[in-house]
Amino acid sequence: MLKTGFFKFFFQGGKEYDLPIIISDIHENTPAFRSAAFNPGDIILTVNFVDMTDMTHDDAVALLHNLVNTLNILHDFSRVY
């Protein structure tokens, strides 16, 4: 799991686990929590227009680790894990 910058959400999964990248927790009083757009179980499809559907966990960590300002996420909340 990764605590992503000041957005403070955790995720799990990755290609090596045969799972999509899935939001597992969101810290309260953070931009991700206050937006009310994200929920645990949401599948992250893209981040800043980078496809994450076939990404390993380590690659996702590398991509998300240094995000501190604008975060554009396309996520699928219809197929919740």
C-alpha positions in Angstrom: 0.0 0.0 0.0 1.1 3.6 -0.6 0.4 6.8 1.1 0.3 9.1 -1.9 1.6 12.6 -1.3 -0.7 14.9 0.5 -3.7 13.2 -1.1 -3.3 10.4 1.6 -4.9 7.5 0.0 -3.7 3.9 0.1 -3.9 1.4 -2.7 -3.3 -2.3 -3.3 -3.2 -4.7 -6.3 -1.1 -4.7 -9.4 -0.5 -6.9 -12.5 1.7 -9.3 -10.5 -1.3 -10.1 -8.3 -3.7 -10.4 -11.2 -5.6 -7.4 -9.7 -6.2 -3.9 -10.8 -4.8 -1.0 -8.8 -7.5 -0.5 -6.1 -8.0 2.3 -3.6 -8.0 0.5 -0.2 -8.2 3.5 2.2 -8.5 7.3 2.2 -7.3 9.4 5.1 -9.9 11.8 6.5 -9.4 15.6 6.1 -7.4 15.3 2.9 -8.1 16.5 -0.6 -9.1 12.9 -1.7 -11.4 12.5 1.2 -13.0 16.0 1.0 -13.6 15.5 -2.7 -16.0 12.7 -1.9 -15.2 11.3 -5.4 -13.2 8.4 -4.2 -14.1 5.4 -2.1 -12.2 2.3 -1.0 -12.7 -0.4 -3.6 -12.6 2.0 -6.5 -10.3 0.8 -9.4 -7.8 3.4 -10.6 -7.7 3.3 -14.4 -5.5 6.3 -15.2 -3.5 8.9 -13.3 -2.6 12.1 -15.1 -3.5 10.4 -18.3 -1.1 7.4 -17.8 -2.9 4.0 -18.2 -2.7 2.0 -14.9 -4.8 -1.0 -16.0 -1.8 -3.3 -16.7 0.6 -1.8 -14.2 2.6 -3.6 -11.5 2.3 -2.4 -7.9 5.9 -1.1 -7.9 5.3 0.9 -11.2 2.1 2.4 -9.6 4.1 3.3 -6.5 6.7 5.0 -8.7 4.1 6.9 -10.6 2.1 8.1 -7.6 4.8 8.6 -5.0 5.8 12.1 -6.0 2.4 13.5 -6.9 1.8 16.7 -4.9 -0.3 19.1 -6.9 -2.8 18.3 -9.6 -4.0 14.8 -9.7 -6.3 13.7 -12.6 -7.6 10.2 -11.9 -10.1 8.2 -14.0 -11.5 5.5 -11.7 -14.1 2.9 -12.1 -16.5 2.8 -9.1 -19.0 0.5 -10.8 -16.7 -2.6 -10.3 -15.8 -2.2 -6.7 -13.5 -4.7 -5.1 
